Amino acid sequence: MGAELGAPMTAWRDERGMTLIEVLIAITILVVGILALMNSVTAGYLSVVFSGGQSTATEVGRQLFEQLRNQPFNAGPATGSDSPAPGVTRSWTIATVGATPSPNGLARITLTVTWPSGSGATQSTTFETLRAQCAGNC
């Protein structure tokens, strides 16, 4: 009975810990996991920067788009541009569509908003609508 109890104790005492190969494999797996996590964080950051710029551009674009649609009818041609926020540029054109005489005039309003993206390049979005001349009680 004494020999049976002593055998597991000697086997436990013979273990010397992890080998160098096991440590290197564990470190390699840990480094690969950390690099994958860092790549995800970087991609997430760029997505947030891009969507923040896109939200700002859409907001300032819609503001000007509403102003252009609600001003007195001018079949154009008219163009303009401004910079409502740092790095954001808006440019617009109002052009006559077809040969429709007054009071049935039709104009196309095109607005392009450009903003910087997170990678140093620029992005842009374009809004476009038609505006009819209102004759009578509109």
Secondary structure as GFF3:
##gff-version 3
##sequence-region A 1 138
A	DSSP	alpha_helix	2	14	.	.	.	ID=ss1
A	DSSP	alpha_helix	20	70	.	.	.	ID=ss2
A	DSSP	beta_strand	78	85	.	.	.	ID=ss3
A	DSSP	beta_strand	88	96	.	.	.	ID=ss4
A	DSSP	beta_strand	106	116	.	.	.	ID=ss5
A	DSSP	beta_strand	122	132	.	.	.	ID=ss6
###
